[in-house]
Amino acid sequence: MPEAGAVEMVMAGGIGKAREFVDDVWKELKRTSWPNKQEVYGTTLVVIIATIIVAVYLGLVDLVLATLQKLVLFS
């Protein structure tokens, strides 16, 4: 069962439980491995390139379908 949030703990059991919750969250954040600058740059570049590729692909599909629609409706 997931743990209750800090607000629910204060309402149910007082400030002590809320402080314990915040301390546990802080400890967990310290154990988290954060990406370095090079990793962030690399993954951001991959996302930007993938977004551009998908945008170009969808633009071309839209152009082809719009052209086909004009040919069918106006011929």
mmJSON file of the N, C-alpha and C atoms, coordinates in Angstrom:
{"data_MODEL":{"atom_site":{
"group_PDB":["ATOM","ATOM","ATOM","ATOM","ATOM","ATOM","ATOM","ATOM","ATOM","ATOM","ATOM","ATOM","ATOM","ATOM","ATOM","ATOM","ATOM","ATOM","ATOM","ATOM","ATOM","ATOM","ATOM","ATOM","ATOM","ATOM","ATOM","ATOM","ATOM","ATOM","ATOM","ATOM","ATOM","ATOM","ATOM","ATOM","ATOM","ATOM","ATOM","ATOM","ATOM","ATOM","ATOM","ATOM","ATOM","ATOM","ATOM","ATOM","ATOM","ATOM","ATOM","ATOM","ATOM","ATOM","ATOM","ATOM","ATOM","ATOM","ATOM","ATOM","ATOM","ATOM","ATOM","ATOM","ATOM","ATOM","ATOM","ATOM","ATOM","ATOM","ATOM","ATOM","ATOM","ATOM","ATOM","ATOM","ATOM","ATOM","ATOM","ATOM","ATOM","ATOM","ATOM","ATOM","ATOM","ATOM","ATOM","ATOM","ATOM","ATOM","ATOM","ATOM","ATOM","ATOM","ATOM","ATOM","ATOM","ATOM","ATOM","ATOM","ATOM","ATOM","ATOM","ATOM","ATOM","ATOM","ATOM","ATOM","ATOM","ATOM","ATOM","ATOM","ATOM","ATOM","ATOM","ATOM","ATOM","ATOM","ATOM","ATOM","ATOM","ATOM","ATOM","ATOM","ATOM","ATOM","ATOM","ATOM","ATOM","ATOM","ATOM","ATOM","ATOM","ATOM","ATOM","ATOM","ATOM","ATOM","ATOM","ATOM","ATOM","ATOM","ATOM","ATOM","ATOM","ATOM","ATOM","ATOM","ATOM","ATOM","ATOM","ATOM","ATOM","ATOM","ATOM","ATOM","ATOM","ATOM","ATOM","ATOM","ATOM","ATOM","ATOM","ATOM","ATOM","ATOM","ATOM","ATOM","ATOM","ATOM","ATOM","ATOM","ATOM","ATOM","ATOM","ATOM","ATOM","ATOM","ATOM","ATOM","ATOM","ATOM","ATOM","ATOM","ATOM","ATOM","ATOM","ATOM","ATOM","ATOM","ATOM","ATOM","ATOM","ATOM","ATOM","ATOM","ATOM","ATOM","ATOM","ATOM","ATOM","ATOM","ATOM","ATOM","ATOM","ATOM","ATOM","ATOM","ATOM","ATOM","ATOM","ATOM","ATOM","ATOM","ATOM","ATOM","ATOM","ATOM","ATOM","ATOM","ATOM","ATOM","ATOM","ATOM","ATOM"],
"id":[1,2,3,4,5,6,7,8,9,10,11,12,13,14,15,16,17,18,19,20,21,22,23,24,25,26,27,28,29,30,31,32,33,34,35,36,37,38,39,40,41,42,43,44,45,46,47,48,49,50,51,52,53,54,55,56,57,58,59,60,61,62,63,64,65,66,67,68,69,70,71,72,73,74,75,76,77,78,79,80,81,82,83,84,85,86,87,88,89,90,91,92,93,94,95,96,97,98,99,100,101,102,103,104,105,106,107,108,109,110,111,112,113,114,115,116,117,118,119,120,121,122,123,124,125,126,127,128,129,130,131,132,133,134,135,136,137,138,139,140,141,142,143,144,145,146,147,148,149,150,151,152,153,154,155,156,157,158,159,160,161,162,163,164,165,166,167,168,169,170,171,172,173,174,175,176,177,178,179,180,181,182,183,184,185,186,187,188,189,190,191,192,193,194,195,196,197,198,199,200,201,202,203,204,205,206,207,208,209,210,211,212,213,214,215,216,217,218,219,220,221,222,223,224,225],
"type_symbol":["N","C","C","N","C","C","N","C","C","N","C","C","N","C","C","N","C","C","N","C","C","N","C","C","N","C","C","N","C","C","N","C","C","N","C","C","N","C","C","N","C","C","N","C","C","N","C","C","N","C","C","N","C","C","N","C","C","N","C","C","N","C","C","N","C","C","N","C","C","N","C","C","N","C","C","N","C","C","N","C","C","N","C","C","N","C","C","N","C","C","N","C","C","N","C","C","N","C","C","N","C","C","N","C","C","N","C","C","N","C","C","N","C","C","N","C","C","N","C","C","N","C","C","N","C","C","N","C","C","N","C","C","N","C","C","N","C","C","N","C","C","N","C","C","N","C","C","N","C","C","N","C","C","N","C","C","N","C","C","N","C","C","N","C","C","N","C","C","N","C","C","N","C","C","N","C","C","N","C","C","N","C","C","N","C","C","N","C","C","N","C","C","N","C","C","N","C","C","N","C","C","N","C","C","N","C","C","N","C","C","N","C","C","N","C","C","N","C","C","N","C","C","N","C","C"],
"label_atom_id":["N","CA","C","N","CA","C","N","CA","C","N","CA","C","N","CA","C","N","CA","C","N","CA","C","N","CA","C","N","CA","C","N","CA","C","N","CA","C","N","CA","C","N","CA","C","N","CA","C","N","CA","C","N","CA","C","N","CA","C","N","CA","C","N","CA","C","N","CA","C","N","CA","C","N","CA","C","N","CA","C","N","CA","C","N","CA","C","N","CA","C","N","CA","C","N","CA","C","N","CA","C","N","CA","C","N","CA","C","N","CA","C","N","CA","C","N","CA","C","N","CA","C","N","CA","C","N","CA","C","N","CA","C","N","CA","C","N","CA","C","N","CA","C","N","CA","C","N","CA","C","N","CA","C","N","CA","C","N","CA","C","N","CA","C","N","CA","C","N","CA","C","N","CA","C","N","CA","C","N","CA","C","N","CA","C","N","CA","C","N","CA","C","N","CA","C","N","CA","C","N","CA","C","N","CA","C","N","CA","C","N","CA","C","N","CA","C","N","CA","C","N","CA","C","N","CA","C","N","CA","C","N","CA","C","N","CA","C","N","CA","C","N","CA","C","N","CA","C","N","CA","C","N","CA","C","N","CA","C","N","CA","C"],
"label_alt_id":[null,null,null,null,null,null,null,null,null,null,null,null,null,null,null,null,null,null,null,null,null,null,null,null,null,null,null,null,null,null,null,null,null,null,null,null,null,null,null,null,null,null,null,null,null,null,null,null,null,null,null,null,null,null,null,null,null,null,null,null,null,null,null,null,null,null,null,null,null,null,null,null,null,null,null,null,null,null,null,null,null,null,null,null,null,null,null,null,null,null,null,null,null,null,null,null,null,null,null,null,null,null,null,null,null,null,null,null,null,null,null,null,null,null,null,null,null,null,null,null,null,null,null,null,null,null,null,null,null,null,null,null,null,null,null,null,null,null,null,null,null,null,null,null,null,null,null,null,null,null,null,null,null,null,null,null,null,null,null,null,null,null,null,null,null,null,null,null,null,null,null,null,null,null,null,null,null,null,null,null,null,null,null,null,null,null,null,null,null,null,null,null,null,null,null,null,null,null,null,null,null,null,null,null,null,null,null,null,null,null,null,null,null,null,null,null,null,null,null,null,null,null,null,null,null],
"label_comp_id":["MET","MET","MET","PRO","PRO","PRO","GLU","GLU","GLU","ALA","ALA","ALA","GLY","GLY","GLY","ALA","ALA","ALA","VAL","VAL","VAL","GLU","GLU","GLU","MET","MET","MET","VAL","VAL","VAL","MET","MET","MET","ALA","ALA","ALA","GLY","GLY","GLY","GLY","GLY","GLY","ILE","ILE","ILE","GLY","GLY","GLY","LYS","LYS","LYS","ALA","ALA","ALA","ARG","ARG","ARG","GLU","GLU","GLU","PHE","PHE","PHE","VAL","VAL","VAL","ASP","ASP","ASP","ASP","ASP","ASP","VAL","VAL","VAL","TRP","TRP","TRP","LYS","LYS","LYS","GLU","GLU","GLU","LEU","LEU","LEU","LYS","LYS","LYS","ARG","ARG","ARG","THR","THR","THR","SER","SER","SER","TRP","TRP","TRP","PRO","PRO","PRO","ASN","ASN","ASN","LYS","LYS","LYS","GLN","GLN","GLN","GLU","GLU","GLU","VAL","VAL","VAL","TYR","TYR","TYR","GLY","GLY","GLY","THR","THR","THR","THR","THR","THR","LEU","LEU","LEU","VAL","VAL","VAL","VAL","VAL","VAL","ILE","ILE","ILE","ILE","ILE","ILE","ALA","ALA","ALA","THR","THR","THR","ILE","ILE","ILE","ILE","ILE","ILE","VAL","VAL","VAL","ALA","ALA","ALA","VAL","VAL","VAL","TYR","TYR","TYR","LEU","LEU","LEU","GLY","GLY","GLY","LEU","LEU","LEU","VAL","VAL","VAL","ASP","ASP","ASP","LEU","LEU","LEU","VAL","VAL","VAL","LEU","LEU","LEU","ALA","ALA","ALA","THR","THR","THR","LEU","LEU","LEU","GLN","GLN","GLN","LYS","LYS","LYS","LEU","LEU","LEU","VAL","VAL","VAL","LEU","LEU","LEU","PHE","PHE","PHE","SER","SER","SER"],
"label_asym_id":["A","A","A","A","A","A","A","A","A","A","A","A","A","A","A","A","A","A","A","A","A","A","A","A","A","A","A","A","A","A","A","A","A","A","A","A","A","A","A","A","A","A","A","A","A","A","A","A","A","A","A","A","A","A","A","A","A","A","A","A","A","A","A","A","A","A","A","A","A","A","A","A","A","A","A","A","A","A","A","A","A","A","A","A","A","A","A","A","A","A","A","A","A","A","A","A","A","A","A","A","A","A","A","A","A","A","A","A","A","A","A","A","A","A","A","A","A","A","A","A","A","A","A","A","A","A","A","A","A","A","A","A","A","A","A","A","A","A","A","A","A","A","A","A","A","A","A","A","A","A","A","A","A","A","A","A","A","A","A","A","A","A","A","A","A","A","A","A","A","A","A","A","A","A","A","A","A","A","A","A","A","A","A","A","A","A","A","A","A","A","A","A","A","A","A","A","A","A","A","A","A","A","A","A","A","A","A","A","A","A","A","A","A","A","A","A","A","A","A","A","A","A","A","A","A"],
"label_entity_id":["1","1","1","1","1","1","1","1","1","1","1","1","1","1","1","1","1","1","1","1","1","1","1","1","1","1","1","1","1","1","1","1","1","1","1","1","1","1","1","1","1","1","1","1","1","1","1","1","1","1","1","1","1","1","1","1","1","1","1","1","1","1","1","1","1","1","1","1","1","1","1","1","1","1","1","1","1","1","1","1","1","1","1","1","1","1","1","1","1","1","1","1","1","1","1","1","1","1","1","1","1","1","1","1","1","1","1","1","1","1","1","1","1","1","1","1","1","1","1","1","1","1","1","1","1","1","1","1","1","1","1","1","1","1","1","1","1","1","1","1","1","1","1","1","1","1","1","1","1","1","1","1","1","1","1","1","1","1","1","1","1","1","1","1","1","1","1","1","1","1","1","1","1","1","1","1","1","1","1","1","1","1","1","1","1","1","1","1","1","1","1","1","1","1","1","1","1","1","1","1","1","1","1","1","1","1","1","1","1","1","1","1","1","1","1","1","1","1","1","1","1","1","1","1","1"],
"label_seq_id":[1,1,1,2,2,2,3,3,3,4,4,4,5,5,5,6,6,6,7,7,7,8,8,8,9,9,9,10,10,10,11,11,11,12,12,12,13,13,13,14,14,14,15,15,15,16,16,16,17,17,17,18,18,18,19,19,19,20,20,20,21,21,21,22,22,22,23,23,23,24,24,24,25,25,25,26,26,26,27,27,27,28,28,28,29,29,29,30,30,30,31,31,31,32,32,32,33,33,33,34,34,34,35,35,35,36,36,36,37,37,37,38,38,38,39,39,39,40,40,40,41,41,41,42,42,42,43,43,43,44,44,44,45,45,45,46,46,46,47,47,47,48,48,48,49,49,49,50,50,50,51,51,51,52,52,52,53,53,53,54,54,54,55,55,55,56,56,56,57,57,57,58,58,58,59,59,59,60,60,60,61,61,61,62,62,62,63,63,63,64,64,64,65,65,65,66,66,66,67,67,67,68,68,68,69,69,69,70,70,70,71,71,71,72,72,72,73,73,73,74,74,74,75,75,75],
"pdbx_PDB_ins_code":[null,null,null,null,null,null,null,null,null,null,null,null,null,null,null,null,null,null,null,null,null,null,null,null,null,null,null,null,null,null,null,null,null,null,null,null,null,null,null,null,null,null,null,null,null,null,null,null,null,null,null,null,null,null,null,null,null,null,null,null,null,null,null,null,null,null,null,null,null,null,null,null,null,null,null,null,null,null,null,null,null,null,null,null,null,null,null,null,null,null,null,null,null,null,null,null,null,null,null,null,null,null,null,null,null,null,null,null,null,null,null,null,null,null,null,null,null,null,null,null,null,null,null,null,null,null,null,null,null,null,null,null,null,null,null,null,null,null,null,null,null,null,null,null,null,null,null,null,null,null,null,null,null,null,null,null,null,null,null,null,null,null,null,null,null,null,null,null,null,null,null,null,null,null,null,null,null,null,null,null,null,null,null,null,null,null,null,null,null,null,null,null,null,null,null,null,null,null,null,null,null,null,null,null,null,null,null,null,null,null,null,null,null,null,null,null,null,null,null,null,null,null,null,null,null],
"Cartn_x":[0.84,0.0,0.887,0.628,1.467,1.306,2.38,2.341,1.55,0.957,0.187,1.136,0.622,1.42,1.628,2.423,2.775,1.557,0.651,-0.533,-1.407,-1.606,-2.426,-1.788,-0.448,0.239,0.07,0.146,-0.026,-1.432,-2.406,-3.791,-4.037,-3.376,-3.631,-2.76,-1.49,-0.607,0.286,0.205,0.995,2.225,2.948,4.113,5.251,5.365,6.464,6.482,5.321,5.251,5.537,5.073,5.342,6.833,7.498,8.941,9.684,9.249,9.866,9.697,8.523,8.265,9.205,9.332,10.21,11.656,12.075,13.437,13.676,12.701,12.83,12.928,12.129,12.187,13.557,14.087,15.394,16.495,16.442,17.432,17.355,16.137,15.962,16.513,16.309,16.844,18.369,18.979,20.445,20.991,20.212,20.663,20.435,19.667,19.348,20.588,20.787,21.913,21.417,21.965,21.556,22.486,21.969,22.824,23.77,24.956,25.882,25.532,26.278,25.969,26.038,27.023,27.192,26.016,25.548,24.405,23.13,22.925,21.746,21.813,22.983,23.159,22.871,23.413,23.226,21.778,21.105,19.707,18.803,19.12,18.345,18.497,19.706,19.958,19.178,19.147,18.392,16.906,16.363,14.943,14.642,15.506,15.281,15.338,16.326,16.453,15.254,14.85,13.69,12.427,12.276,11.113,11.099,12.253,12.346,12.012,12.534,12.263,10.772,10.15,8.718,7.907,8.297,7.579,7.666,8.855,9.017,8.182,8.227,7.446,5.951,5.447,4.022,3.652,4.545,4.296,4.192,5.081,5.029,3.764,3.4,2.167,0.966,0.932,-0.161,-0.21,0.939,1.002,0.479,0.908,0.463,-1.039,-1.542,-2.975,-3.81,-3.327,-4.054,-4.093,-2.985,-2.942,-3.895,-3.896,-4.816,-6.272,-6.548,-7.911,-8.353,-7.479,-7.816,-8.062,-7.235,-7.405,-8.738,-9.122,-10.366,-11.582,-11.549,-12.722,-12.923,-11.846,-11.965,-11.634,-11.717,-11.437,-12.66],
"Cartn_y":[-1.178,0.0,1.244,2.215,3.407,4.23,4.916,5.738,7.008,7.522,8.757,9.929,11.008,12.208,12.942,13.992,14.741,15.398,15.927,16.601,15.611,14.434,13.426,12.978,12.904,12.477,13.502,14.786,15.821,15.746,15.549,15.482,14.226,13.123,11.859,11.668,12.081,11.724,12.813,13.987,15.066,15.39,16.383,16.909,15.892,15.067,14.102,13.162,12.649,11.743,12.48,13.717,14.503,14.775,15.085,15.332,14.067,12.932,11.653,11.383,11.687,11.509,12.38,13.649,14.567,14.106,13.637,13.122,11.912,11.017,9.845,10.249,11.227,11.717,12.313,13.101,13.733,12.676,11.631,10.551,9.852,9.628,8.966,9.832,11.133,12.033,12.038,11.899,11.85,10.581,9.485,8.222,8.167,9.111,9.116,9.459,8.745,9.08,10.042,11.228,12.261,12.247,12.525,12.532,13.727,13.517,14.635,15.502,16.585,17.551,16.914,16.047,15.407,14.47,13.726,12.83,13.617,14.715,15.547,16.13,16.609,17.167,16.107,14.912,13.839,13.419,13.216,12.782,13.899,15.145,16.267,16.351,16.146,16.165,15.056,13.873,12.755,13.103,13.694,14.056,15.116,16.109,17.164,16.597,15.754,15.158,14.26,13.445,12.571,13.391,14.493,15.358,15.968,16.399,16.968,15.911,14.706,13.626,13.304,13.178,12.873,14.025,15.262,16.416,16.444,16.177,16.146,15.016,13.848,12.706,13.028,13.553,13.881,14.99,15.941,16.991,16.435,15.492,14.868,14.03,13.276,12.484,13.41,14.504,15.462,16.051,16.383,16.936,15.937,14.683,13.644,13.423,13.307,13.074,14.269,15.481,16.667,16.711,16.349,16.313,15.254,14.071,13.015,13.438,14.112,14.572,15.566,16.484,17.448,16.748,15.739,15.01,14.27,13.678,12.906,13.831,14.903,15.76,16.715,17.15,18.186,17.705,16.409,15.933,15.354],
"Cartn_z":[0.0,0.0,0.0,-0.893,-0.928,0.338,0.69,1.889,1.631,2.685,2.563,2.382,1.851,1.662,2.972,2.939,4.137,4.775,3.966,4.518,5.269,4.674,5.335,6.641,6.672,7.893,9.003,8.647,9.667,10.241,9.378,9.841,10.671,10.345,11.027,12.261,12.196,13.29,13.814,13.315,13.854,13.029,13.506,12.801,12.771,13.781,13.843,12.652,12.278,11.134,9.832,9.729,8.524,8.394,9.51,9.485,9.076,9.599,9.241,7.742,7.216,5.788,4.961,5.335,4.598,4.703,5.869,6.031,5.134,5.053,4.183,2.717,2.328,0.946,0.664,1.602,1.426,1.296,2.117,2.035,0.683,0.202,-1.099,-2.226,-2.141,-3.166,-3.169,-2.004,-1.938,-2.583,-2.538,-3.13,-4.635,-5.155,-6.578,-7.387,-8.493,-9.372,-10.441,-10.44,-11.368,-12.579,-13.777,-14.968,-14.941,-15.551,-15.637,-16.847,-17.027,-18.079,-19.462,-19.679,-20.986,-21.295,-20.312,-20.521,-20.832,-20.117,-20.368,-21.775,-22.178,-23.518,-24.578,-24.394,-25.368,-25.508,-24.401,-24.482,-25.002,-24.662,-25.193,-26.7,-27.191,-28.63,-29.334,-28.744,-29.322,-29.398,-28.353,-28.337,-29.394,-29.525,-30.518,-31.926,-32.206,-33.542,-33.842,-32.886,-33.089,-33.333,-32.619,-32.806,-34.202,-34.679,-36.029,-37.075,-36.91,-37.873,-37.918,-36.762,-36.716,-37.314,-37.047,-37.592,-39.114,-39.663,-41.121,-41.712,-41.1,-41.581,-41.591,-40.489,-40.413,-41.394,-41.606,-42.588,-43.994,-44.322,-45.649,-45.822,-44.812,-44.878,-45.056,-44.332,-44.456,-45.865,-46.418,-47.773,-48.799,-48.682,-49.622,-49.498,-48.287,-48.098,-48.559,-48.331,-48.793,-50.313,-50.95,-52.415,-52.952,-52.359,-52.782,-52.583,-51.5,-51.235,-52.305,-52.676,-53.728,-55.056,-55.355,-56.611,-56.643,-55.533,-55.485,-55.504,-54.739,-54.609,-55.786,-56.414,-57.436,-58.835,-59.09,-60.452,-61.105],
"occupancy":[1.0,1.0,1.0,1.0,1.0,1.0,1.0,1.0,1.0,1.0,1.0,1.0,1.0,1.0,1.0,1.0,1.0,1.0,1.0,1.0,1.0,1.0,1.0,1.0,1.0,1.0,1.0,1.0,1.0,1.0,1.0,1.0,1.0,1.0,1.0,1.0,1.0,1.0,1.0,1.0,1.0,1.0,1.0,1.0,1.0,1.0,1.0,1.0,1.0,1.0,1.0,1.0,1.0,1.0,1.0,1.0,1.0,1.0,1.0,1.0,1.0,1.0,1.0,1.0,1.0,1.0,1.0,1.0,1.0,1.0,1.0,1.0,1.0,1.0,1.0,1.0,1.0,1.0,1.0,1.0,1.0,1.0,1.0,1.0,1.0,1.0,1.0,1.0,1.0,1.0,1.0,1.0,1.0,1.0,1.0,1.0,1.0,1.0,1.0,1.0,1.0,1.0,1.0,1.0,1.0,1.0,1.0,1.0,1.0,1.0,1.0,1.0,1.0,1.0,1.0,1.0,1.0,1.0,1.0,1.0,1.0,1.0,1.0,1.0,1.0,1.0,1.0,1.0,1.0,1.0,1.0,1.0,1.0,1.0,1.0,1.0,1.0,1.0,1.0,1.0,1.0,1.0,1.0,1.0,1.0,1.0,1.0,1.0,1.0,1.0,1.0,1.0,1.0,1.0,1.0,1.0,1.0,1.0,1.0,1.0,1.0,1.0,1.0,1.0,1.0,1.0,1.0,1.0,1.0,1.0,1.0,1.0,1.0,1.0,1.0,1.0,1.0,1.0,1.0,1.0,1.0,1.0,1.0,1.0,1.0,1.0,1.0,1.0,1.0,1.0,1.0,1.0,1.0,1.0,1.0,1.0,1.0,1.0,1.0,1.0,1.0,1.0,1.0,1.0,1.0,1.0,1.0,1.0,1.0,1.0,1.0,1.0,1.0,1.0,1.0,1.0,1.0,1.0,1.0,1.0,1.0,1.0,1.0,1.0,1.0],
"B_iso_or_equiv":[0.0,0.0,0.0,0.0,0.0,0.0,0.0,0.0,0.0,0.0,0.0,0.0,0.0,0.0,0.0,0.0,0.0,0.0,0.0,0.0,0.0,0.0,0.0,0.0,0.0,0.0,0.0,0.0,0.0,0.0,0.0,0.0,0.0,0.0,0.0,0.0,0.0,0.0,0.0,0.0,0.0,0.0,0.0,0.0,0.0,0.0,0.0,0.0,0.0,0.0,0.0,0.0,0.0,0.0,0.0,0.0,0.0,0.0,0.0,0.0,0.0,0.0,0.0,0.0,0.0,0.0,0.0,0.0,0.0,0.0,0.0,0.0,0.0,0.0,0.0,0.0,0.0,0.0,0.0,0.0,0.0,0.0,0.0,0.0,0.0,0.0,0.0,0.0,0.0,0.0,0.0,0.0,0.0,0.0,0.0,0.0,0.0,0.0,0.0,0.0,0.0,0.0,0.0,0.0,0.0,0.0,0.0,0.0,0.0,0.0,0.0,0.0,0.0,0.0,0.0,0.0,0.0,0.0,0.0,0.0,0.0,0.0,0.0,0.0,0.0,0.0,0.0,0.0,0.0,0.0,0.0,0.0,0.0,0.0,0.0,0.0,0.0,0.0,0.0,0.0,0.0,0.0,0.0,0.0,0.0,0.0,0.0,0.0,0.0,0.0,0.0,0.0,0.0,0.0,0.0,0.0,0.0,0.0,0.0,0.0,0.0,0.0,0.0,0.0,0.0,0.0,0.0,0.0,0.0,0.0,0.0,0.0,0.0,0.0,0.0,0.0,0.0,0.0,0.0,0.0,0.0,0.0,0.0,0.0,0.0,0.0,0.0,0.0,0.0,0.0,0.0,0.0,0.0,0.0,0.0,0.0,0.0,0.0,0.0,0.0,0.0,0.0,0.0,0.0,0.0,0.0,0.0,0.0,0.0,0.0,0.0,0.0,0.0,0.0,0.0,0.0,0.0,0.0,0.0,0.0,0.0,0.0,0.0,0.0,0.0],
"pdbx_formal_charge":[null,null,null,null,null,null,null,null,null,null,null,null,null,null,null,null,null,null,null,null,null,null,null,null,null,null,null,null,null,null,null,null,null,null,null,null,null,null,null,null,null,null,null,null,null,null,null,null,null,null,null,null,null,null,null,null,null,null,null,null,null,null,null,null,null,null,null,null,null,null,null,null,null,null,null,null,null,null,null,null,null,null,null,null,null,null,null,null,null,null,null,null,null,null,null,null,null,null,null,null,null,null,null,null,null,null,null,null,null,null,null,null,null,null,null,null,null,null,null,null,null,null,null,null,null,null,null,null,null,null,null,null,null,null,null,null,null,null,null,null,null,null,null,null,null,null,null,null,null,null,null,null,null,null,null,null,null,null,null,null,null,null,null,null,null,null,null,null,null,null,null,null,null,null,null,null,null,null,null,null,null,null,null,null,null,null,null,null,null,null,null,null,null,null,null,null,null,null,null,null,null,null,null,null,null,null,null,null,null,null,null,null,null,null,null,null,null,null,null,null,null,null,null,null,null],
"auth_seq_id":[1,1,1,2,2,2,3,3,3,4,4,4,5,5,5,6,6,6,7,7,7,8,8,8,9,9,9,10,10,10,11,11,11,12,12,12,13,13,13,14,14,14,15,15,15,16,16,16,17,17,17,18,18,18,19,19,19,20,20,20,21,21,21,22,22,22,23,23,23,24,24,24,25,25,25,26,26,26,27,27,27,28,28,28,29,29,29,30,30,30,31,31,31,32,32,32,33,33,33,34,34,34,35,35,35,36,36,36,37,37,37,38,38,38,39,39,39,40,40,40,41,41,41,42,42,42,43,43,43,44,44,44,45,45,45,46,46,46,47,47,47,48,48,48,49,49,49,50,50,50,51,51,51,52,52,52,53,53,53,54,54,54,55,55,55,56,56,56,57,57,57,58,58,58,59,59,59,60,60,60,61,61,61,62,62,62,63,63,63,64,64,64,65,65,65,66,66,66,67,67,67,68,68,68,69,69,69,70,70,70,71,71,71,72,72,72,73,73,73,74,74,74,75,75,75],
"auth_comp_id":["MET","MET","MET","PRO","PRO","PRO","GLU","GLU","GLU","ALA","ALA","ALA","GLY","GLY","GLY","ALA","ALA","ALA","VAL","VAL","VAL","GLU","GLU","GLU","MET","MET","MET","VAL","VAL","VAL","MET","MET","MET","ALA","ALA","ALA","GLY","GLY","GLY","GLY","GLY","GLY","ILE","ILE","ILE","GLY","GLY","GLY","LYS","LYS","LYS","ALA","ALA","ALA","ARG","ARG","ARG","GLU","GLU","GLU","PHE","PHE","PHE","VAL","VAL","VAL","ASP","ASP","ASP","ASP","ASP","ASP","VAL","VAL","VAL","TRP","TRP","TRP","LYS","LYS","LYS","GLU","GLU","GLU","LEU","LEU","LEU","LYS","LYS","LYS","ARG","ARG","ARG","THR","THR","THR","SER","SER","SER","TRP","TRP","TRP","PRO","PRO","PRO","ASN","ASN","ASN","LYS","LYS","LYS","GLN","GLN","GLN","GLU","GLU","GLU","VAL","VAL","VAL","TYR","TYR","TYR","GLY","GLY","GLY","THR","THR","THR","THR","THR","THR","LEU","LEU","LEU","VAL","VAL","VAL","VAL","VAL","VAL","ILE","ILE","ILE","ILE","ILE","ILE","ALA","ALA","ALA","THR","THR","THR","ILE","ILE","ILE","ILE","ILE","ILE","VAL","VAL","VAL","ALA","ALA","ALA","VAL","VAL","VAL","TYR","TYR","TYR","LEU","LEU","LEU","GLY","GLY","GLY","LEU","LEU","LEU","VAL","VAL","VAL","ASP","ASP","ASP","LEU","LEU","LEU","VAL","VAL","VAL","LEU","LEU","LEU","ALA","ALA","ALA","THR","THR","THR","LEU","LEU","LEU","GLN","GLN","GLN","LYS","LYS","LYS","LEU","LEU","LEU","VAL","VAL","VAL","LEU","LEU","LEU","PHE","PHE","PHE","SER","SER","SER"],
"auth_asym_id":["A","A","A","A","A","A","A","A","A","A","A","A","A","A","A","A","A","A","A","A","A","A","A","A","A","A","A","A","A","A","A","A","A","A","A","A","A","A","A","A","A","A","A","A","A","A","A","A","A","A","A","A","A","A","A","A","A","A","A","A","A","A","A","A","A","A","A","A","A","A","A","A","A","A","A","A","A","A","A","A","A","A","A","A","A","A","A","A","A","A","A","A","A","A","A","A","A","A","A","A","A","A","A","A","A","A","A","A","A","A","A","A","A","A","A","A","A","A","A","A","A","A","A","A","A","A","A","A","A","A","A","A","A","A","A","A","A","A","A","A","A","A","A","A","A","A","A","A","A","A","A","A","A","A","A","A","A","A","A","A","A","A","A","A","A","A","A","A","A","A","A","A","A","A","A","A","A","A","A","A","A","A","A","A","A","A","A","A","A","A","A","A","A","A","A","A","A","A","A","A","A","A","A","A","A","A","A","A","A","A","A","A","A","A","A","A","A","A","A","A","A","A","A","A","A"],
"auth_atom_id":["N","CA","C","N","CA","C","N","CA","C","N","CA","C","N","CA","C","N","CA","C","N","CA","C","N","CA","C","N","CA","C","N","CA","C","N","CA","C","N","CA","C","N","CA","C","N","CA","C","N","CA","C","N","CA","C","N","CA","C","N","CA","C","N","CA","C","N","CA","C","N","CA","C","N","CA","C","N","CA","C","N","CA","C","N","CA","C","N","CA","C","N","CA","C","N","CA","C","N","CA","C","N","CA","C","N","CA","C","N","CA","C","N","CA","C","N","CA","C","N","CA","C","N","CA","C","N","CA","C","N","CA","C","N","CA","C","N","CA","C","N","CA","C","N","CA","C","N","CA","C","N","CA","C","N","CA","C","N","CA","C","N","CA","C","N","CA","C","N","CA","C","N","CA","C","N","CA","C","N","CA","C","N","CA","C","N","CA","C","N","CA","C","N","CA","C","N","CA","C","N","CA","C","N","CA","C","N","CA","C","N","CA","C","N","CA","C","N","CA","C","N","CA","C","N","CA","C","N","CA","C","N","CA","C","N","CA","C","N","CA","C","N","CA","C","N","CA","C","N","CA","C","N","CA","C","N","CA","C","N","CA","C"],
"pdbx_PDB_model_num":[1,1,1,1,1,1,1,1,1,1,1,1,1,1,1,1,1,1,1,1,1,1,1,1,1,1,1,1,1,1,1,1,1,1,1,1,1,1,1,1,1,1,1,1,1,1,1,1,1,1,1,1,1,1,1,1,1,1,1,1,1,1,1,1,1,1,1,1,1,1,1,1,1,1,1,1,1,1,1,1,1,1,1,1,1,1,1,1,1,1,1,1,1,1,1,1,1,1,1,1,1,1,1,1,1,1,1,1,1,1,1,1,1,1,1,1,1,1,1,1,1,1,1,1,1,1,1,1,1,1,1,1,1,1,1,1,1,1,1,1,1,1,1,1,1,1,1,1,1,1,1,1,1,1,1,1,1,1,1,1,1,1,1,1,1,1,1,1,1,1,1,1,1,1,1,1,1,1,1,1,1,1,1,1,1,1,1,1,1,1,1,1,1,1,1,1,1,1,1,1,1,1,1,1,1,1,1,1,1,1,1,1,1,1,1,1,1,1,1,1,1,1,1,1,1]
}}}
